[in-house]
């Protein structure tokens, strides 16, 4: 390789390093606009309004901003988080997806779809992605692919057209996507709920409608109907991942160890107020009262109840052997004292035990098998030992 080629490569590398280091021309260094934090300006940034001095409503330059919520740079200047300043160099934050480009729209940076990305695509390429969680069902579609076939993204709606859940654009993975969300509750947004009593699963189904864009006068696509559903297990297992160590040990708020997309959390508390969880600086003594609480993020407390069917305490974090605390939803009979406070009458399970220890063991683990039961009548779910 000749000397001339080496010099060219070094020049390209140096330019790249300078740009990555945030070598932008900050407007604060050359502009006549005042700085917002300057006492003579005493400016502030408000919502979609921007940043202005409190004296004379003059646009000012912020020292920091959130570009996702506030157009804090004056029109014609763009925020660069890597340099923490406004600059006349075009910049979109967050960065555009690979099927978009950053453009100057009347002085504001905006990501717009690249016109050629899906030029040879067909309508069969419009494939939704479904995400199911305990709090929401999400349908996502490629934003630029919908625009390619002239669909009206703002007019997307579920079976119930009056559903207020919005659609919004995100950069998901490497392409821009639009998402529509509905809460998994019966009737919400037109949801239809079915329950499989054999497999103990419940399914919420709905339809997302994406109408064509009629603003240009020419309609090239029919309304798009996307049938989707989310299925949830009605049985779960949760456990205290950190062992109870009577006398010498501690207990902390555990992480969730559940199956399916509906999560449940078990925690140990010091009193029946269930507001004072055990932390690392607390010590348990054999015979102390211990209050166990189990809750779920599932929201439908009108239709379902949470029930602990079986709870086992073990020295080895195993459900195969140990002391049974709850069996069939009721306090198990034996040497341990268990008192059911709430089980099957809400979306929370609460019970009380007296702390015990296993011989020659310093740790006690606790695991519960829980389920969601349909609240057709309280008697179907609610259990109590009367103590």
C-alpha positions in Angstrom: 0.0 0.0 0.0 1.5 3.4 -1.0 1.9 6.4 1.3 -0.8 8.3 -0.5 -3.4 5.6 0.3 -2.4 5.5 4.0 -2.9 9.2 4.3 -6.4 8.9 2.8 -7.4 6.2 5.2 -6.1 8.1 8.2 -8.0 11.2 7.1 -11.3 9.2 6.9 -10.7 7.6 10.3 -9.9 10.9 11.9 -13.1 12.5 10.5 -15.1 9.6 11.9 -13.5 9.8 15.3 -14.2 13.5 15.5 -17.9 13.0 14.6 -18.3 10.2 17.2 -16.8 12.5 19.8 -19.7 14.9 19.3 -17.9 17.4 17.2 -21.0 19.4 16.3 -21.2 23.2 16.0 -23.2 24.2 19.0 -25.5 27.2 18.5 -24.7 28.4 22.0 -21.1 29.2 20.9 -22.1 31.3 17.9 -25.7 32.3 18.3 -27.1 35.6 19.6 -29.9 33.6 21.3 -29.6 33.7 25.1 -29.1 30.6 27.2 -32.2 29.5 29.1 -30.4 29.1 32.5 -28.8 32.6 32.2 -30.3 34.8 35.0 -31.0 37.6 32.5 -33.2 35.1 30.6 -34.6 33.0 33.4 -36.1 30.7 30.7 -38.0 27.5 30.9 -39.1 24.7 28.5 -42.8 23.8 28.5 -44.4 20.8 26.8 -44.8 21.2 23.0 -44.3 25.0 23.3 -40.5 25.0 23.4 -38.0 27.1 25.4 -38.5 30.8 25.9 -37.2 33.5 28.2 -39.6 34.7 30.9 -38.8 38.2 29.8 -40.0 39.1 26.4 -40.8 35.6 25.3 -37.5 35.3 23.4 -36.5 31.8 22.2 -33.6 30.5 24.3 -31.1 27.7 24.2 -31.5 24.9 26.8 -28.7 23.3 28.7 -30.6 20.0 28.6 -33.8 18.6 27.1 -35.9 15.6 26.4 -36.3 15.5 22.6 -39.0 12.8 22.7 -41.4 15.1 24.6 -40.2 18.7 24.1 -39.1 20.6 21.0 -36.6 22.5 23.1 -34.4 23.9 20.4 -35.7 27.0 18.5 -37.0 26.4 15.0 -34.2 25.6 12.6 -31.9 24.2 15.3 -31.8 20.6 16.4 -30.9 18.9 19.7 -27.7 16.7 19.9 -27.6 14.7 23.0 -24.0 13.6 22.5 -22.9 17.3 22.6 -25.8 18.5 24.9 -26.6 21.4 22.7 -28.7 22.8 19.9 -27.1 22.9 16.5 -28.0 23.7 12.9 -26.8 20.2 11.9 -29.9 18.1 11.2 -30.4 15.4 13.8 -33.4 13.2 14.8 -33.7 11.9 18.4 -34.5 9.1 18.9 -32.7 8.0 15.8 -34.7 6.9 12.7 -35.2 3.3 11.8 -33.4 1.7 8.9 -36.5 2.2 6.7 -36.7 5.9 7.5 -34.6 9.0 7.0 -34.3 12.2 9.0 -35.7 15.3 7.3 -36.2 19.0 8.2 -39.9 19.6 8.4 -40.5 23.4 8.8 -37.6 23.7 11.1 -38.2 20.5 13.1 -36.4 17.2 12.7 -38.7 14.4 11.6 -38.3 10.7 10.6 -40.1 9.9 7.4 -40.3 6.6 5.5 -37.9 5.9 2.7 -40.0 5.7 -0.5 -38.1 2.8 -2.1 -37.8 0.4 0.9 -41.1 -1.5 0.2 -41.4 -0.6 -3.5 -41.7 -4.2 -4.6 -43.6 -5.5 -1.5 -47.1 -7.0 -1.6 -50.0 -6.7 0.8 -49.2 -10.3 1.9 -46.0 -8.9 3.5 -48.2 -7.1 6.0 -47.8 -9.5 8.9 -48.7 -8.4 12.4 -46.7 -9.2 15.6 -48.7 -10.0 18.7 -47.4 -9.5 22.2 -49.3 -10.7 25.2 -48.7 -9.5 28.8 -50.8 -9.5 31.9 -51.6 -5.8 31.4 -52.0 -5.4 27.7 -52.4 -7.0 24.3 -50.3 -5.4 21.6 -50.6 -5.6 17.8 -47.6 -4.1 15.9 -47.2 -3.5 12.2 -44.5 -2.1 10.0 -45.3 1.6 9.8 -43.7 2.3 6.4 -45.2 -0.8 4.8 -48.7 0.5 5.8 -47.8 3.9 4.3 -46.6 2.2 1.1 -50.2 0.8 0.6 -51.9 4.0 1.7 -53.4 2.9 4.9 -54.6 5.4 7.4 -52.6 4.8 10.6 -54.4 7.4 12.8 -57.8 5.7 12.0 -56.8 2.2 13.2 -59.3 0.9 15.7 -60.4 -2.3 17.5 -63.9 -4.0 17.2 -65.2 -1.2 19.4 -64.5 1.9 17.4 -64.9 4.1 20.5 -62.0 2.4 22.3 -59.7 5.2 23.4 -56.4 3.1 23.4 -54.1 5.0 21.1 -51.9 3.8 18.3 -48.3 5.0 18.4 -45.1 4.7 16.4 -42.0 3.1 17.8 -38.6 1.9 16.5 -39.0 -1.8 17.1 -35.9 -3.9 16.3 -34.5 -2.3 13.1 -37.7 -1.0 11.4 -40.3 1.6 12.4 -43.5 0.0 13.7 -47.0 1.2 14.8 -48.6 -0.4 17.8 -52.2 -0.7 19.0 -52.9 -1.9 22.6 -55.9 -3.2 24.4 -56.2 -4.3 28.0 -57.1 -8.0 28.4 -60.5 -7.5 30.1 -63.8 -8.9 28.9 -65.7 -6.4 26.7 -62.9 -3.8 26.7 -62.3 -2.5 23.1 -64.7 -5.2 22.0 -62.7 -8.1 23.5 -64.3 -11.5 23.5 -63.3 -13.9 26.3 -63.4 -17.7 26.2 -62.3 -20.1 28.9 -61.0 -23.7 28.4 -61.9 -25.4 31.6 -59.9 -28.5 30.6 -56.6 -26.9 29.9 -57.3 -24.1 32.4 -56.6 -21.4 29.9 -58.5 -18.2 29.0 -58.3 -16.5 25.6 -59.1 -12.9 24.7 -59.8 -12.2 21.0 -60.4 -9.1 19.0 -60.0 -7.5 15.6 -57.8 -4.6 14.6 -59.2 -2.6 11.6 -56.8 -0.5 9.5 -58.8 1.6 7.0 -57.4 3.0 3.7 -56.3 6.6 3.5 -59.0 8.5 1.6 -57.4 12.0 1.9 -55.8 11.9 -1.6 -59.0 11.0 -3.3 -57.6 7.7 -4.7 -58.2 4.5 -2.7 -55.8 1.7 -3.5 -56.4 -0.7 -0.6 -59.4 -2.3 1.1 -59.8 -2.1 4.8 -57.4 -4.4 6.6 -58.9 -6.7 9.2 -56.4 -8.4 11.6 -57.9 -11.1 13.9 -55.7 -11.7 16.9 -55.9 -13.4 20.3 -54.0 -13.8 23.5 -54.1 -16.9 25.6 -53.2 -17.0 29.3 -52.6 -19.8 31.7 -54.9 -19.7 34.7 -52.4 -21.7 36.8 -49.0 -20.4 38.0 -46.3 -21.1 40.5 -44.5 -18.5 42.5 -41.9 -18.7 45.3 -39.7 -16.8 47.7 -36.5 -16.9 45.8 -34.5 -15.8 48.8 -34.8 -18.3 51.6 -36.1 -17.5 55.1 -33.4 -18.1 57.5 -34.9 -18.4 61.0 -32.9 -16.9 63.9 -29.7 -16.1 61.8 -31.2 -15.3 58.4 -33.0 -12.6 56.5 -35.7 -12.4 53.8 -36.0 -9.9 51.0 -38.6 -9.1 48.4 -38.4 -11.9 45.9 -38.3 -11.9 42.1 -41.2 -13.5 40.3 -40.9 -17.1 39.2 -44.2 -17.7 37.3 -45.3 -19.5 34.2 -47.1 -17.9 31.4 -47.5 -14.2 30.8 -49.5 -13.4 33.9 -47.1 -12.8 36.7 -47.5 -13.4 40.4 -45.3 -12.2 43.3 -44.9 -13.6 46.8 -43.5 -11.6 49.7 -43.1 -12.0 53.4 -44.3 -9.2 55.8 -43.8 -8.4 59.5 -47.4 -7.6 60.3 -51.0 -8.1 59.1 -51.0 -4.6 57.6 -49.0 -6.2 54.7 -47.1 -2.9 54.2 -43.8 -3.8 55.9 -41.9 -6.4 54.0 -38.9 -8.2 55.5 -35.7 -6.7 54.3 -32.0 -7.8 54.6 -31.5 -6.2 58.0 -34.4 -8.1 59.7 -33.9 -11.4 61.5 -36.6 -14.2 62.0 -36.9 -16.2 65.2 -38.7 -19.5 65.5 -42.2 -18.9 66.6 -42.4 -15.4 65.2 -45.6 -14.6 63.2 -44.9 -14.3 59.4 -47.4 -12.9 57.0 -47.3 -14.1 53.4 -48.8 -12.1 50.6 -49.3 -13.2 47.0 -50.5 -10.7 44.3 -50.8 -10.7 40.5 -50.5 -8.0 37.9 -53.7 -9.3 36.2 -56.3 -6.6 36.3 -59.7 -8.2 36.0 -60.8 -8.4 39.6 -64.4 -8.4 38.7 -64.3 -11.6 36.7 -61.5 -13.5 38.4 -60.1 -14.3 41.8 -56.6 -15.5 42.8 -56.4 -18.7 44.8 -53.4 -20.5 46.4 -54.1 -24.2 45.9 -51.0 -25.6 47.5 -48.1 -24.1 49.4 -45.0 -26.0 50.6 -42.1 -25.1 52.9 -38.8 -26.9 52.2 -35.2 -26.8 53.2 -34.0 -27.3 49.6 -36.3 -25.1 47.4 -38.1 -28.1 46.1 -41.9 -28.7 45.9 -41.4 -32.5 45.9 -40.9 -32.7 49.6 -41.3 -30.5 52.7 -44.0 -29.3 55.0 -47.4 -28.7 53.3 -48.8 -25.4 54.5 -51.9 -25.1 52.2 -53.6 -28.0 50.5 -56.7 -27.7 48.3 -56.9 -24.0 49.1 -57.2 -24.6 52.9 -54.8 -24.6 55.8 -53.1 -28.0 56.0 -53.5 -29.9 59.3 -50.2 -30.8 61.0 -47.6 -29.5 63.3 -47.5 -26.0 61.7 -50.0 -23.3 62.5 -51.4 -21.7 59.3 -54.2 -19.2 59.2 -55.9 -18.2 55.9 -56.7 -14.5 55.8 -57.7 -14.1 52.2 -57.7 -16.8 49.5 -60.0 -16.9 46.5 -61.9 -13.7 47.3 -59.8 -11.1 45.5 -56.7 -10.8 43.4 -54.6 -11.2 46.5 -53.8 -14.2 48.7 -52.9 -13.6 52.4 -52.0 -16.1 55.1 -50.2 -16.2 58.3 -47.8 -18.8 59.7 -45.6 -19.2 62.8 -41.9 -19.4 61.8 -40.3 -22.7 62.1 -36.9 -24.3 61.1 -35.8 -27.7 59.9 -33.3 -29.6 62.0 -29.7 -29.0 61.0 -30.8 -26.6 58.3 -30.5 -22.8 58.3 -32.8 -22.0 55.4 -36.6 -22.4 54.7 -37.9 -22.0 51.2 -41.6 -21.5 50.3 -43.3 -22.2 47.0 -47.0 -21.9 46.1 -49.1 -23.2 43.3 -51.7 -20.6 42.5 -54.5 -20.2 39.9 -57.1 -17.8 38.6 -60.6 -18.9 39.1 -63.8 -17.6 37.4 -65.9 -15.6 39.9 -69.2 -17.1 38.9 -70.0 -17.3 42.6 -67.8 -16.6 45.5 -68.2 -20.2 46.7 -66.4 -21.4 43.7 -63.2 -19.6 44.7 -63.3 -18.6 48.3 -61.8 -20.8 50.9 -61.3 -20.2 54.6 -60.4 -22.3 57.6 -62.4 -20.1 59.9 -59.5 -19.4 62.3 
